[in-house]
Amino acid sequence: MKKADLLSTLFVGIDISSRENVVVLLEFESKKPLLSFAVSNNYPGAAILAQKLAEFLSSHHELSSIIIALESTSFYGIHIANYLSSCQLLMPFNTAVYCVNPKMIANYKKSFIDLGKNDYIDAFVIADFARVGRITIKPWRGSQFLALQRLTRHRLHLAKALTREKTYMLSNIFLKFSEFSMLEEEQQPFSDNFGATATSVLTDFLSTEEIINMPIDALISYVCEKGHNRFSNPENTAKLLKQAARNSYRLDKCLYEPLTIAIASSFNLITTYTKEMKAVNAAIEKTLKGLNPNAYQSLLSIPGIGPVMSAGILAEIGCIDAFKSQDALAKYAGLVWRENQSGQFKADDTTLSKAGNAYLIYYLIEAVSHIKKHCNEFAVYYQKKFDEVKLHQHKRALVLTARKFVRLIFGLLAKNQLYSSSRVDQI
């Protein structure tokens, strides 16, 4: 923004909370707030806020535009950002609303000496952050991607809940049937320990003694019935099950029933989470149809990426025009490493930034874990990075491969192109 534009701009900082929004107004040459006030964080409060801003601008004719900055604090700022960015009362003043990373505001505040802490001071710091031109992101993009974002983030919430429940349930399984959860893959009776047959075994039998004492023919029939005759060798499955039961620890009888109830409850939750994730996946695919079809097709053309991963990435990126380069996109995702250098010293070991979009980096890394199985170029790159170190090999290789993946995404979306292996070779 040119200095002439800055001189004619009103800078507004809003400190968001669940019940109240504190507002501070500055102009370019301000050292103290021109005006400060608080309004409720609801629709009437937003209307009052817009009215006060319009009245202030109308009485200060030297100000012709307005920049509104607020911290991206969870979901509390979504309504006010939406309202102010589309408010007809503020449209004549070229209103731009920015949701700023709270860590940037916190670090900027440290440049003030002995500054206290209250809502008005926080709002002043946010407004001053905008006044000195530190905002580099694009303005609030409205609700275009918000609907898709809520679905993809909810899916991530369900995925984490599902993983947490499975992990928790394994502790109860170990107590009831210790060997069942510890066997190597070739010794496991079932390919899926959370499948229907495994569920039946862990909940139908009160103790491992019941499995041991059950005749082998009856156990084979039981396995066939619960597995809907899908086992290629039910006799071997039954023998592995009996062997695991014999090698498991025995418990006091008073423990078996509580553990069985807890395991059955966990299985019910896992079934529910899985069902809900399928419903959310369907809703994501439906919502995608109303967004940029070219960007969606570009991501979908990459081997190993399906509708859900494409949606998760697009929901967080929005329009690729918001990023000047692939470096800016990587920084937004948090796939950058902090430099550690002083004088002649330069550290070889640098830490990954923690200021990026946690949702975007999750979907990027999840996508890469699938892509490397279908795309040879990414598989070779992953293995190269895996072999470079002895510590945290898989995690490090995935993150570095995700950084390479960002370059591919930016190139495809910026040029509206479909994937081809020749473009990967140029990255």
PEZIVEN-V622829 format. One record per residue. N is the residue number from 1. SS is DSSP state (2 for helix, 1 for strand, 0 for the rest). PHI is phi in degrees with one decimal (NA if undefined). PSI is psi in radians with two decimals (999 if undefined). Layout:
N_SS_PHI_PSI / N_SS_PHI_PSI
This chain:
1_0_NA_2.36 / 2_0_-71.5_2.72 / 3_2_-62.3_-0.62 / 4_2_-61.0_-0.65 / 5_2_-68.7_-0.68 / 6_2_-62.1_-0.68 / 7_2_-66.4_-0.40 / 8_0_-105.5_0.33 / 9_1_-111.7_2.41 / 10_1_-96.6_2.24 / 11_1_-105.5_2.21 / 12_1_-121.3_2.20 / 13_1_-110.4_2.33 / 14_1_-123.4_2.14 / 15_1_-94.3_2.02 / 16_1_-90.8_2.43 / 17_0_-141.1_3.06 / 18_0_-66.0_-0.58 / 19_0_-112.4_-0.34 / 20_1_-144.7_2.52 / 21_1_-115.9_2.14 / 22_1_-99.0_2.27 / 23_1_-120.3_2.38 / 24_1_-131.0_2.35 / 25_1_-110.1_2.36 / 26_1_-134.9_2.68 / 27_0_-110.1_3.11 / 28_0_-61.1_-0.65 / 29_0_-97.6_0.23 / 30_0_-73.0_2.46 / 31_0_-112.9_-0.31 / 32_0_-132.6_2.76 / 33_0_-59.7_2.38 / 34_0_-73.9_-0.60 / 35_1_-161.2_2.49 / 36_1_-142.5_2.50 / 37_1_-163.0_2.98 / 38_1_-127.3_2.50 / 39_1_-133.9_2.80 / 40_1_-70.2_2.56 / 41_0_-86.8_1.20 / 42_0_-151.0_-3.13 / 43_2_-61.6_-0.83 / 44_2_-59.7_-0.67 / 45_2_-65.1_-0.69 / 46_2_-64.1_-0.67 / 47_2_-64.2_-0.71 / 48_2_-63.9_-0.74 / 49_2_-59.3_-0.86 / 50_2_-61.9_-0.70 / 51_2_-62.9_-0.76 / 52_2_-65.4_-0.70 / 53_2_-64.6_-0.75 / 54_2_-63.7_-0.74 / 55_2_-65.1_-0.69 / 56_2_-65.1_-0.77 / 57_2_-66.9_-0.61 / 58_2_-67.2_-0.51 / 59_2_-91.3_-0.10 / 60_0_-123.6_1.53 / 61_0_-69.4_-0.29 / 62_0_-73.8_-0.23 / 63_0_-101.4_2.12 / 64_0_-117.8_-0.15 / 65_1_-140.5_2.91 / 66_1_-141.6_2.33 / 67_1_-115.8_2.15 / 68_1_-112.9_2.17 / 69_1_-120.0_2.41 / 70_1_-146.8_2.73 / 71_1_-77.2_2.54 / 72_0_-82.8_1.31 / 73_0_-96.8_1.62 / 74_0_52.1_-2.26 / 75_0_-105.0_-0.03 / 76_0_-67.8_-0.44 / 77_0_-94.2_-0.06 / 78_2_-64.0_-0.83 / 79_2_-64.0_-0.79 / 80_2_-69.2_-0.62 / 81_2_-65.7_-0.75 / 82_2_-62.1_-0.78 / 83_2_-64.6_-0.88 / 84_2_-69.3_-0.58 / 85_2_-71.5_-0.38 / 86_2_-118.3_0.17 / 87_0_-70.7_2.15 / 88_0_-64.0_-0.53 / 89_0_-64.2_-0.51 / 90_0_-101.2_-0.10 / 91_2_-60.7_-0.61 / 92_2_-63.5_-0.23 / 93_2_-105.5_0.37 / 94_0_50.8_0.93 / 95_0_-69.0_2.32 / 96_1_-128.4_2.21 / 97_1_-110.5_2.29 / 98_1_-122.8_2.29 / 99_1_-101.4_1.91 / 100_1_-98.3_2.53 / 101_0_-60.6_2.15 / 102_2_-57.0_-0.52 / 103_2_-66.6_-0.58 / 104_2_-66.6_-0.71 / 105_2_-66.3_-0.75 / 106_2_-62.0_-0.73 / 107_2_-70.9_-0.63 / 108_2_-65.9_-0.64 / 109_2_-62.7_-0.50 / 110_0_-65.2_-0.33 / 111_0_-73.9_-0.25 / 112_0_-87.3_2.38 / 113_0_-87.5_2.22 / 114_0_54.5_0.80 / 115_0_-91.2_2.30 / 116_0_-73.5_-2.93 / 117_0_-135.6_1.96 / 118_0_-159.1_3.04 / 119_2_-63.8_-0.64 / 120_2_-70.2_-0.68 / 121_2_-65.0_-0.74 / 122_2_-61.9_-0.72 / 123_2_-65.8_-0.67 / 124_2_-63.0_-0.77 / 125_2_-62.3_-0.70 / 126_2_-63.9_-0.78 / 127_2_-64.0_-0.70 / 128_2_-68.7_-0.59 / 129_2_-58.6_-0.74 / 130_2_-70.6_-0.66 / 131_2_-62.8_-0.67 / 132_0_-84.9_0.07 / 133_0_78.8_0.53 / 134_0_-86.5_-0.12 / 135_0_-79.2_2.13 / 136_0_-117.4_-0.10 / 137_0_-83.4_2.97 / 138_0_-83.0_2.72 / 139_0_-62.4_2.89 / 140_0_-53.3_2.26 / 141_0_-94.6_0.10 / 142_0_79.3_-2.74 / 143_0_-92.5_0.12 / 144_0_-57.2_-0.81 / 145_0_-104.4_-0.04 / 146_2_-65.1_-0.72 / 147_2_-62.3_-0.79 / 148_2_-66.2_-0.67 / 149_2_-63.8_-0.71 / 150_2_-64.0_-0.62 / 151_2_-70.5_-0.81 / 152_2_-67.5_-0.63 / 153_2_-71.7_-0.59 / 154_2_-67.5_-0.63 / 155_2_-63.2_-0.71 / 156_2_-62.8_-0.69 / 157_2_-59.3_-0.76 / 158_2_-66.7_-0.70 / 159_2_-63.0_-0.72 / 160_2_-67.1_-0.69 / 161_2_-64.6_-0.69 / 162_2_-63.7_-0.79 / 163_2_-63.2_-0.75 / 164_2_-63.3_-0.70 / 165_2_-68.4_-0.69 / 166_2_-64.4_-0.74 / 167_2_-63.3_-0.76 / 168_2_-65.1_-0.72 / 169_2_-64.4_-0.57 / 170_2_-60.6_-0.53 / 171_2_-66.7_-0.69 / 172_2_-70.7_-0.63 / 173_2_-63.0_-0.71 / 174_2_-63.0_-0.67 / 175_2_-67.5_-0.71 / 176_2_-80.9_-0.73 / 177_0_-140.8_1.29 / 178_0_-56.0_-0.74 / 179_0_-72.7_-0.45 / 180_0_-59.7_-0.69 / 181_0_-90.9_-0.07 / 182_0_-112.1_-0.12 / 183_0_-67.3_2.62 / 184_0_-69.5_2.84 / 185_2_-58.0_-0.73 / 186_2_-72.6_-0.27 / 187_2_-101.1_-0.06 / 188_0_-74.3_2.32 / 189_0_-68.5_-0.50 / 190_0_-123.5_2.53 / 191_0_-72.7_-0.45 / 192_0_-128.5_1.94 / 193_0_-71.6_-0.13 / 194_0_-112.6_0.20 / 195_0_-78.2_-3.14 / 196_2_-64.9_-0.74 / 197_2_-68.9_-0.74 / 198_2_-62.1_-0.69 / 199_2_-59.6_-0.78 / 200_2_-63.3_-0.75 / 201_2_-62.5_-0.73 / 202_2_-77.9_-0.31 / 203_2_-111.6_-0.51 / 204_2_-75.0_-0.68 / 205_0_-90.4_2.18 / 206_0_-71.6_-0.57 / 207_0_-145.1_2.92 / 208_2_-69.0_-0.43 / 209_2_-61.0_-0.61 / 210_2_-64.6_-0.63 / 211_2_-70.2_-0.72 / 212_2_-62.9_-0.75 / 213_2_-80.8_-0.20 / 214_0_-74.8_2.28 / 215_0_-56.3_2.51 / 216_2_-60.0_-0.66 / 217_2_-64.7_-0.70 / 218_2_-67.3_-0.65 / 219_2_-68.3_-0.67 / 220_2_-62.8_-0.78 / 221_2_-61.8_-0.69 / 222_2_-62.8_-0.80 / 223_2_-62.9_-0.73 / 224_2_-63.9_-0.72 / 225_2_-65.3_-0.87 / 226_2_-70.7_-0.48 / 227_0_-93.1_0.11 / 228_0_53.4_0.68 / 229_0_58.1_0.56 / 230_0_-96.0_-0.13 / 231_0_-78.2_2.27 / 232_0_-72.0_-0.51 / 233_0_-138.2_1.33 / 234_2_-62.0_-0.52 / 235_2_-64.1_-0.76 / 236_2_-65.3_-0.68 / 237_2_-61.0_-0.76 / 238_2_-64.4_-0.70 / 239_2_-65.6_-0.73 / 240_2_-63.1_-0.65 / 241_2_-66.2_-0.77 / 242_2_-64.1_-0.72 / 243_2_-64.1_-0.72 / 244_2_-63.7_-0.67 / 245_2_-65.9_-0.70 / 246_2_-65.4_-0.62 / 247_2_-85.4_-0.07 / 248_0_-83.6_2.71 / 249_0_-66.6_2.65 / 250_0_-97.0_2.57 / 251_0_-118.1_2.82 / 252_0_-63.4_2.53 / 253_2_-59.5_-0.49 / 254_2_-69.0_-0.27 / 255_2_-90.5_-0.43 / 256_2_-64.0_-0.80 / 257_2_-65.2_-0.82 / 258_2_-58.7_-0.72 / 259_2_-65.2_-0.69 / 260_2_-63.6_-0.74 / 261_2_-63.3_-0.76 / 262_2_-64.3_-0.73 / 263_2_-66.1_-0.74 / 264_2_-62.3_-0.70 / 265_2_-62.7_-0.75 / 266_2_-63.7_-0.71 / 267_2_-62.0_-0.69 / 268_2_-62.3_-0.72 / 269_2_-65.8_-0.73 / 270_2_-62.4_-0.74 / 271_2_-61.6_-0.72 / 272_2_-66.4_-0.81 / 273_2_-60.1_-0.75 / 274_2_-63.2_-0.75 / 275_2_-63.4_-0.76 / 276_2_-67.0_-0.63 / 277_2_-64.3_-0.66 / 278_2_-64.1_-0.70 / 279_2_-66.5_-0.71 / 280_2_-67.4_-0.68 / 281_2_-59.1_-0.72 / 282_2_-65.0_-0.71 / 283_2_-66.3_-0.62 / 284_2_-63.7_-0.81 / 285_2_-61.6_-0.66 / 286_2_-67.3_-0.75 / 287_2_-67.4_-0.56 / 288_2_-60.4_-0.51 / 289_0_-64.2_-0.41 / 290_0_-88.8_0.01 / 291_0_-105.7_-2.92 / 292_0_-62.6_1.86 / 293_2_-69.1_-0.53 / 294_2_-66.7_-0.78 / 295_2_-63.3_-0.72 / 296_2_-62.7_-0.79 / 297_2_-66.8_-0.58 / 298_2_-62.5_-0.80 / 299_2_-71.1_-0.68 / 300_2_-66.5_-0.38 / 301_0_-75.8_-0.23 / 302_0_-76.5_2.22 / 303_0_-58.9_2.31 / 304_0_95.4_-0.16 / 305_0_-104.3_2.25 / 306_0_-106.0_-3.03 / 307_2_-58.5_-0.69 / 308_2_-67.4_-0.83 / 309_2_-64.5_-0.72 / 310_2_-61.3_-0.74 / 311_2_-64.6_-0.75 / 312_2_-61.1_-0.71 / 313_2_-69.7_-0.80 / 314_2_-65.2_-0.65 / 315_2_-62.4_-0.62 / 316_2_-86.2_-0.58 / 317_2_-76.7_-0.72 / 318_0_73.4_-2.29 / 319_0_-85.4_2.29 / 320_2_-65.2_-0.35 / 321_2_-63.2_-0.29 / 322_2_-71.7_-0.18 / 323_0_-119.3_2.26 / 324_0_-72.8_-0.52 / 325_0_-154.2_3.01 / 326_2_-68.1_-0.45 / 327_2_-65.1_-0.69 / 328_2_-65.8_-0.68 / 329_2_-66.2_-0.72 / 330_2_-64.1_-0.68 / 331_2_-65.8_-0.68 / 332_2_-63.0_-0.62 / 333_2_-79.8_-0.29 / 334_0_90.2_0.26 / 335_0_-93.8_0.98 / 336_0_-132.7_2.69 / 337_1_-115.9_2.35 / 338_0_-73.6_2.27 / 339_0_-75.8_2.46 / 340_0_-129.1_1.63 / 341_1_-141.0_2.43 / 342_1_-152.6_2.10 / 343_0_60.5_-2.16 / 344_0_-86.9_-0.09 / 345_1_-89.6_2.37 / 346_1_-142.3_2.03 / 347_0_-70.8_2.41 / 348_0_-80.1_-0.55 / 349_0_-97.1_1.93 / 350_0_-118.5_2.63 / 351_0_-94.7_2.61 / 352_1_-75.6_2.43 / 353_0_-63.2_2.50 / 354_0_-111.6_0.28 / 355_0_-102.5_0.19 / 356_0_-88.2_-3.08 / 357_0_-79.1_1.90 / 358_2_-62.9_-0.58 / 359_2_-71.4_-0.73 / 360_2_-66.1_-0.76 / 361_2_-66.5_-0.56 / 362_2_-62.9_-0.86 / 363_2_-68.5_-0.58 / 364_2_-64.5_-0.80 / 365_2_-70.0_-0.67 / 366_2_-62.8_-0.72 / 367_2_-64.0_-0.75 / 368_2_-62.7_-0.65 / 369_2_-62.8_-0.45 / 370_2_-88.5_-0.68 / 371_2_-62.3_-0.70 / 372_2_-65.5_-0.25 / 373_2_-86.5_-0.28 / 374_2_-117.8_-0.33 / 375_0_-118.6_2.00 / 376_2_-62.9_-0.64 / 377_2_-61.2_-0.74 / 378_2_-73.8_-0.58 / 379_2_-64.1_-0.75 / 380_2_-65.4_-0.74 / 381_2_-65.3_-0.75 / 382_2_-59.7_-0.82 / 383_2_-65.0_-0.63 / 384_2_-61.3_-0.82 / 385_2_-70.3_-0.54 / 386_2_-64.5_-0.70 / 387_2_-79.9_-0.18 / 388_0_-73.7_-0.44 / 389_0_-131.6_2.95 / 390_0_-109.3_-0.19 / 391_0_-117.1_2.36 / 392_0_51.6_0.79 / 393_2_-60.6_-0.90 / 394_2_-64.9_-0.83 / 395_2_-62.1_-0.80 / 396_2_-64.1_-0.77 / 397_2_-64.4_-0.69 / 398_2_-63.4_-0.77 / 399_2_-64.6_-0.76 / 400_2_-66.7_-0.64 / 401_2_-67.6_-0.62 / 402_2_-63.3_-0.62 / 403_2_-64.8_-0.68 / 404_2_-65.6_-0.67 / 405_2_-63.2_-0.60 / 406_2_-60.2_-0.72 / 407_2_-62.3_-0.69 / 408_2_-66.0_-0.79 / 409_2_-58.5_-0.85 / 410_2_-61.7_-0.74 / 411_2_-62.9_-0.76 / 412_2_-67.8_-0.80 / 413_2_-71.4_-0.69 / 414_2_-66.5_-0.54 / 415_2_-106.7_0.05 / 416_0_53.3_0.87 / 417_0_-113.1_2.78 / 418_0_-94.1_2.79 / 419_0_-68.2_2.49 / 420_0_-149.3_2.58 / 421_2_-63.6_-0.45 / 422_2_-66.4_-0.54 / 423_2_-72.6_-0.57 / 424_2_-65.2_-0.66 / 425_2_-62.2_-0.44 / 426_0_-86.7_-0.13 / 427_0_-78.3_999
